[in-house]
Amino acid sequence: MKKLLFMIAVIAANYSYAQLSKLAVYNYSSYKLVTRFGANGPSSCYPAVLAVPAPGTGSNTFSAGSPSAPFISEYTYSTSNASAMPVYTWWVRTSLANPGIDRAYNHPAVNPTSAVSTSTDWTYFIFQAQDSSNNPYGDFSMGTGTCNGTLNTYQVGTYAEAEWFTLTSGGTAYTVVQVF
């Protein structure tokens, strides 16, 4: 009986720390967002997962939106290729001793049942708001946790503001970043 209870507790703990949420980014601002975003383990900084920019781009850039027509993109590691701002590669580091390696969105290391996917959740979305001429209009560090510096769940800049929160809709959990 003790073994059964222990196994149930281990399985429950595993799922409670799984990448249960999708990352949903809503850009209602007139600025493009030049970003870094990723996930970490719940009790340490590992595993660590970072969205790798598309080859030749140098950054992950979300298009400008508007209050009536936001730019929207959603992510899980294994479906990130189909997002409005696709991510084809994730940099994965499983421990401090591991230097990390790039993994394609469809690699077994980041599939929904992998050790990396089931032991991470979204922890940061760090970005700079820029106009179409690449002039900066604010730096934002959104997220939770301690692995990626000082992060905010709400931040007001001179020209834009952003918020980070989680919610559940229709049985699906979302980590949401909204920029206004």
C-alpha positions as protocol buffer text, in pm:
chain_id: "A"
residue {
  index: 1
  type: MET
  ca { x: 0 y: 0 z: 0 }
}
residue {
  index: 2
  type: LYS
  ca { x: 282 y: 241 z: 86 }
}
residue {
  index: 3
  type: LYS
  ca { x: 446 y: 176 z: -249 }
}
residue {
  index: 4
  type: LEU
  ca { x: 120 y: 244 z: -431 }
}
residue {
  index: 5
  type: LEU
  ca { x: 67 y: 571 z: -244 }
}
residue {
  index: 6
  type: PHE
  ca { x: 427 y: 669 z: -311 }
}
residue {
  index: 7
  type: MET
  ca { x: 388 y: 601 z: -685 }
}
residue {
  index: 8
  type: ILE
  ca { x: 64 y: 802 z: -697 }
}
residue {
  index: 9
  type: ALA
  ca { x: 238 y: 1092 z: -519 }
}
residue {
  index: 10
  type: VAL
  ca { x: 532 y: 1078 z: -763 }
}
residue {
  index: 11
  type: ILE
  ca { x: 302 y: 1074 z: -1065 }
}
residue {
  index: 12
  type: ALA
  ca { x: 89 y: 1357 z: -923 }
}
residue {
  index: 13
  type: ALA
  ca { x: 400 y: 1564 z: -850 }
}
residue {
  index: 14
  type: ASN
  ca { x: 527 y: 1502 z: -1201 }
}
residue {
  index: 15
  type: TYR
  ca { x: 203 y: 1627 z: -1355 }
}
residue {
  index: 16
  type: SER
  ca { x: 172 y: 1921 z: -1119 }
}
residue {
  index: 17
  type: TYR
  ca { x: 507 y: 2046 z: -1250 }
}
residue {
  index: 18
  type: ALA
  ca { x: 450 y: 1954 z: -1615 }
}
residue {
  index: 19
  type: GLN
  ca { x: 445 y: 2212 z: -1890 }
}
residue {
  index: 20
  type: LEU
  ca { x: 75 y: 2217 z: -1837 }
}
residue {
  index: 21
  type: SER
  ca { x: 23 y: 2560 z: -1981 }
}
residue {
  index: 22
  type: LYS
  ca { x: 37 y: 2695 z: -2329 }
}
residue {
  index: 23
  type: LEU
  ca { x: 212 y: 3029 z: -2368 }
}
residue {
  index: 24
  type: ALA
  ca { x: -26 y: 3280 z: -2527 }
}
residue {
  index: 25
  type: VAL
  ca { x: 114 y: 3617 z: -2639 }
}
residue {
  index: 26
  type: TYR
  ca { x: -124 y: 3901 z: -2726 }
}
residue {
  index: 27
  type: ASN
  ca { x: 30 y: 4217 z: -2867 }
}
residue {
  index: 28
  type: TYR
  ca { x: -231 y: 4495 z: -2866 }
}
residue {
  index: 29
  type: SER
  ca { x: 35 y: 4765 z: -2906 }
}
residue {
  index: 30
  type: SER
  ca { x: 154 y: 4938 z: -3220 }
}
residue {
  index: 31
  type: TYR
  ca { x: 510 y: 4819 z: -3144 }
}
residue {
  index: 32
  type: LYS
  ca { x: 683 y: 4501 z: -3254 }
}
residue {
  index: 33
  type: LEU
  ca { x: 824 y: 4293 z: -2969 }
}
residue {
  index: 34
  type: VAL
  ca { x: 1185 y: 4175 z: -2993 }
}
residue {
  index: 35
  type: THR
  ca { x: 1196 y: 3890 z: -2743 }
}
residue {
  index: 36
  type: ARG
  ca { x: 1364 y: 3613 z: -2548 }
}
residue {
  index: 37
  type: PHE
  ca { x: 1128 y: 3360 z: -2391 }
}
residue {
  index: 38
  type: GLY
  ca { x: 1137 y: 3021 z: -2236 }
}
residue {
  index: 39
  type: ALA
  ca { x: 1073 y: 2789 z: -1946 }
}
residue {
  index: 40
  type: ASN
  ca { x: 1246 y: 2641 z: -1643 }
}
residue {
  index: 41
  type: GLY
  ca { x: 1195 y: 2366 z: -1389 }
}
residue {
  index: 42
  type: PRO
  ca { x: 976 y: 2451 z: -1088 }
}
residue {
  index: 43
  type: SER
  ca { x: 1228 y: 2394 z: -810 }
}
residue {
  index: 44
  type: SER
  ca { x: 1552 y: 2477 z: -987 }
}
residue {
  index: 45
  type: CYS
  ca { x: 1656 y: 2649 z: -1305 }
}
residue {
  index: 46
  type: TYR
  ca { x: 1685 y: 2315 z: -1486 }
}
residue {
  index: 47
  type: PRO
  ca { x: 1572 y: 2194 z: -1721 }
}
residue {
  index: 48
  type: ALA
  ca { x: 1593 y: 2525 z: -1905 }
}
residue {
  index: 49
  type: VAL
  ca { x: 1431 y: 2578 z: -2244 }
}
residue {
  index: 50
  type: LEU
  ca { x: 1480 y: 2886 z: -2464 }
}
residue {
  index: 51
  type: ALA
  ca { x: 1315 y: 2972 z: -2796 }
}
residue {
  index: 52
  type: VAL
  ca { x: 1587 y: 2995 z: -3063 }
}
residue {
  index: 53
  type: PRO
  ca { x: 1543 y: 3265 z: -3331 }
}
residue {
  index: 54
  type: ALA
  ca { x: 1484 y: 3147 z: -3688 }
}
residue {
  index: 55
  type: PRO
  ca { x: 1810 y: 3124 z: -3887 }
}
residue {
  index: 56
  type: GLY
  ca { x: 1919 y: 3459 z: -4023 }
}
residue {
  index: 57
  type: THR
  ca { x: 1683 y: 3665 z: -3806 }
}
residue {
  index: 58
  type: GLY
  ca { x: 1889 y: 3714 z: -3488 }
}
residue {
  index: 59
  type: SER
  ca { x: 1580 y: 3756 z: -3270 }
}
residue {
  index: 60
  type: ASN
  ca { x: 1228 y: 3635 z: -3209 }
}
residue {
  index: 61
  type: THR
  ca { x: 1014 y: 3927 z: -3323 }
}
residue {
  index: 62
  type: PHE
  ca { x: 639 y: 3949 z: -3273 }
}
residue {
  index: 63
  type: SER
  ca { x: 455 y: 4177 z: -3513 }
}
residue {
  index: 64
  type: ALA
  ca { x: 280 y: 4493 z: -3400 }
}
residue {
  index: 65
  type: GLY
  ca { x: -89 y: 4470 z: -3334 }
}
residue {
  index: 66
  type: SER
  ca { x: -363 y: 4714 z: -3245 }
}
residue {
  index: 67
  type: PRO
  ca { x: -635 y: 4738 z: -2979 }
}
residue {
  index: 68
  type: SER
  ca { x: -893 y: 4605 z: -3225 }
}
residue {
  index: 69
  type: ALA
  ca { x: -668 y: 4346 z: -3396 }
}
residue {
  index: 70
  type: PRO
  ca { x: -395 y: 4210 z: -3167 }
}
residue {
  index: 71
  type: PHE
  ca { x: -109 y: 3996 z: -3293 }
}
residue {
  index: 72
  type: ILE
  ca { x: -163 y: 3657 z: -3125 }
}
residue {
  index: 73
  type: SER
  ca { x: 71 y: 3359 z: -3097 }
}
residue {
  index: 74
  type: GLU
  ca { x: 45 y: 3042 z: -2883 }
}
residue {
  index: 75
  type: TYR
  ca { x: 315 y: 2793 z: -2788 }
}
residue {
  index: 76
  type: THR
  ca { x: 388 y: 2446 z: -2668 }
}
residue {
  index: 77
  type: TYR
  ca { x: 731 y: 2312 z: -2760 }
}
residue {
  index: 78
  type: SER
  ca { x: 605 y: 2046 z: -3000 }
}
residue {
  index: 79
  type: THR
  ca { x: 354 y: 2270 z: -3183 }
}
residue {
  index: 80
  type: SER
  ca { x: 563 y: 2587 z: -3195 }
}
residue {
  index: 81
  type: ASN
  ca { x: 625 y: 2551 z: -3568 }
}
residue {
  index: 82
  type: ALA
  ca { x: 257 y: 2629 z: -3630 }
}
residue {
  index: 83
  type: SER
  ca { x: 249 y: 2948 z: -3419 }
}
residue {
  index: 84
  type: ALA
  ca { x: 192 y: 3291 z: -3574 }
}
residue {
  index: 85
  type: MET
  ca { x: 558 y: 3364 z: -3486 }
}
residue {
  index: 86
  type: PRO
  ca { x: 701 y: 3013 z: -3540 }
}
residue {
  index: 87
  type: VAL
  ca { x: 976 y: 2863 z: -3328 }
}
residue {
  index: 88
  type: TYR
  ca { x: 1145 y: 2573 z: -3501 }
}
residue {
  index: 89
  type: THR
  ca { x: 1424 y: 2516 z: -3251 }
}
residue {
  index: 90
  type: TRP
  ca { x: 1446 y: 2511 z: -2871 }
}
residue {
  index: 91
  type: TRP
  ca { x: 1774 y: 2533 z: -2680 }
}
residue {
  index: 92
  type: VAL
  ca { x: 1755 y: 2275 z: -2402 }
}
residue {
  index: 93
  type: ARG
  ca { x: 1982 y: 2252 z: -2100 }
}
residue {
  index: 94
  type: THR
  ca { x: 1904 y: 1973 z: -1856 }
}
residue {
  index: 95
  type: SER
  ca { x: 2154 y: 2060 z: -1580 }
}
residue {
  index: 96
  type: LEU
  ca { x: 2429 y: 2299 z: -1479 }
}
residue {
  index: 97
  type: ALA
  ca { x: 2686 y: 2043 z: -1596 }
}
residue {
  index: 98
  type: ASN
  ca { x: 2520 y: 2015 z: -1939 }
}
residue {
  index: 99
  type: PRO
  ca { x: 2613 y: 2291 z: -2187 }
}
residue {
  index: 100
  type: GLY
  ca { x: 2275 y: 2271 z: -2361 }
}
residue {
  index: 101
  type: ILE
  ca { x: 2185 y: 2174 z: -2715 }
}
residue {
  index: 102
  type: ASP
  ca { x: 1946 y: 2292 z: -2987 }
}
residue {
  index: 103
  type: ARG
  ca { x: 1648 y: 2064 z: -3045 }
}
residue {
  index: 104
  type: ALA
  ca { x: 1395 y: 2086 z: -3327 }
}
residue {
  index: 105
  type: TYR
  ca { x: 1031 y: 2141 z: -3224 }
}
residue {
  index: 106
  type: ASN
  ca { x: 956 y: 1782 z: -3328 }
}
residue {
  index: 107
  type: HIS
  ca { x: 1256 y: 1623 z: -3148 }
}
residue {
  index: 108
  type: PRO
  ca { x: 1169 y: 1355 z: -2890 }
}
residue {
  index: 109
  type: ALA
  ca { x: 1341 y: 1564 z: -2619 }
}
residue {
  index: 110
  type: VAL
  ca { x: 1061 y: 1824 z: -2638 }
}
residue {
  index: 111
  type: ASN
  ca { x: 759 y: 1609 z: -2721 }
}
residue {
  index: 112
  type: PRO
  ca { x: 465 y: 1645 z: -2479 }
}
residue {
  index: 113
  type: THR
  ca { x: 561 y: 1339 z: -2270 }
}
residue {
  index: 114
  type: SER
  ca { x: 937 y: 1399 z: -2257 }
}
residue {
  index: 115
  type: ALA
  ca { x: 1125 y: 1459 z: -1932 }
}
residue {
  index: 116
  type: VAL
  ca { x: 1191 y: 1818 z: -2042 }
}
residue {
  index: 117
  type: SER
  ca { x: 826 y: 1893 z: -2126 }
}
residue {
  index: 118
  type: THR
  ca { x: 689 y: 1731 z: -1811 }
}
residue {
  index: 119
  type: SER
  ca { x: 929 y: 1914 z: -1579 }
}
residue {
  index: 120
  type: THR
  ca { x: 912 y: 2274 z: -1708 }
}
residue {
  index: 121
  type: ASP
  ca { x: 665 y: 2555 z: -1743 }
}
residue {
  index: 122
  type: TRP
  ca { x: 686 y: 2904 z: -1890 }
}
residue {
  index: 123
  type: THR
  ca { x: 882 y: 3139 z: -1667 }
}
residue {
  index: 124
  type: TYR
  ca { x: 987 y: 3441 z: -1873 }
}
residue {
  index: 125
  type: PHE
  ca { x: 909 y: 3666 z: -2168 }
}
residue {
  index: 126
  type: ILE
  ca { x: 1169 y: 3943 z: -2189 }
}
residue {
  index: 127
  type: PHE
  ca { x: 1127 y: 4195 z: -2469 }
}
residue {
  index: 128
  type: GLN
  ca { x: 1193 y: 4538 z: -2611 }
}
residue {
  index: 129
  type: ALA
  ca { x: 908 y: 4728 z: -2776 }
}
residue {
  index: 130
  type: GLN
  ca { x: 1026 y: 4885 z: -3105 }
}
residue {
  index: 131
  type: ASP
  ca { x: 866 y: 5092 z: -3379 }
}
residue {
  index: 132
  type: SER
  ca { x: 894 y: 4999 z: -3747 }
}
residue {
  index: 133
  type: SER
  ca { x: 1229 y: 5184 z: -3769 }
}
residue {
  index: 134
  type: ASN
  ca { x: 1370 y: 4971 z: -3481 }
}
residue {
  index: 135
  type: ASN
  ca { x: 1367 y: 5262 z: -3233 }
}
residue {
  index: 136
  type: PRO
  ca { x: 1325 y: 5125 z: -2879 }
}
residue {
  index: 137
  type: TYR
  ca { x: 1021 y: 5225 z: -2673 }
}
residue {
  index: 138
  type: GLY
  ca { x: 1075 y: 5028 z: -2354 }
}
residue {
  index: 139
  type: ASP
  ca { x: 1237 y: 4718 z: -2209 }
}
residue {
  index: 140
  type: PHE
  ca { x: 1014 y: 4469 z: -2028 }
}
residue {
  index: 141
  type: SER
  ca { x: 1102 y: 4166 z: -1813 }
}
residue {
  index: 142
  type: MET
  ca { x: 787 y: 3961 z: -1765 }
}
residue {
  index: 143
  type: GLY
  ca { x: 748 y: 3632 z: -1583 }
}
residue {
  index: 144
  type: THR
  ca { x: 788 y: 3449 z: -1257 }
}
residue {
  index: 145
  type: GLY
  ca { x: 1069 y: 3264 z: -1085 }
}
residue {
  index: 146
  type: THR
  ca { x: 1426 y: 3351 z: -1000 }
}
residue {
  index: 147
  type: CYS
  ca { x: 1625 y: 3191 z: -1281 }
}
residue {
  index: 148
  type: ASN
  ca { x: 1609 y: 3480 z: -1529 }
}
residue {
  index: 149
  type: GLY
  ca { x: 1674 y: 3791 z: -1324 }
}
residue {
  index: 150
  type: THR
  ca { x: 1416 y: 4028 z: -1182 }
}
residue {
  index: 151
  type: LEU
  ca { x: 1083 y: 3963 z: -1350 }
}
residue {
  index: 152
  type: ASN
  ca { x: 746 y: 4136 z: -1327 }
}
residue {
  index: 153
  type: THR
  ca { x: 387 y: 4024 z: -1362 }
}
residue {
  index: 154
  type: TYR
  ca { x: 285 y: 4381 z: -1448 }
}
residue {
  index: 155
  type: GLN
  ca { x: 507 y: 4656 z: -1587 }
}
residue {
  index: 156
  type: VAL
  ca { x: 427 y: 5004 z: -1713 }
}
residue {
  index: 157
  type: GLY
  ca { x: 662 y: 5176 z: -1954 }
}
residue {
  index: 158
  type: THR
  ca { x: 646 y: 5524 z: -2101 }
}
residue {
  index: 159
  type: TYR
  ca { x: 479 y: 5406 z: -2423 }
}
residue {
  index: 160
  type: ALA
  ca { x: 348 y: 5057 z: -2345 }
}
residue {
  index: 161
  type: GLU
  ca { x: 248 y: 4831 z: -2060 }
}
residue {
  index: 162
  type: ALA
  ca { x: 254 y: 4455 z: -2017 }
}
residue {
  index: 163
  type: GLU
  ca { x: 110 y: 4191 z: -1791 }
}
residue {
  index: 164
  type: TRP
  ca { x: 178 y: 3822 z: -1720 }
}
residue {
  index: 165
  type: PHE
  ca { x: -80 y: 3589 z: -1567 }
}
residue {
  index: 166
  type: THR
  ca { x: -215 y: 3235 z: -1581 }
}
residue {
  index: 167
  type: LEU
  ca { x: -570 y: 3116 z: -1639 }
}
residue {
  index: 168
  type: THR
  ca { x: -761 y: 2802 z: -1731 }
}
residue {
  index: 169
  type: SER
  ca { x: -1019 y: 2793 z: -2006 }
}
residue {
  index: 170
  type: GLY
  ca { x: -1201 y: 2484 z: -2126 }
}
residue {
  index: 171
  type: GLY
  ca { x: -966 y: 2261 z: -1928 }
}
residue {
  index: 172
  type: THR
  ca { x: -653 y: 2411 z: -2086 }
}
residue {
  index: 173
  type: ALA
  ca { x: -413 y: 2619 z: -1876 }
}
residue {
  index: 174
  type: TYR
  ca { x: -255 y: 2927 z: -2033 }
}
residue {
  index: 175
  type: THR
  ca { x: 36 y: 3148 z: -1933 }
}
residue {
  index: 176
  type: VAL
  ca { x: -62 y: 3479 z: -2088 }
}
residue {
  index: 177
  type: VAL
  ca { x: 150 y: 3778 z: -2185 }
}
residue {
  index: 178
  type: GLN
  ca { x: -44 y: 4086 z: -2294 }
}
residue {
  index: 179
  type: VAL
  ca { x: 116 y: 4404 z: -2425 }
}
residue {
  index: 180
  type: PHE
  ca { x: -86 y: 4725 z: -2462 }
}
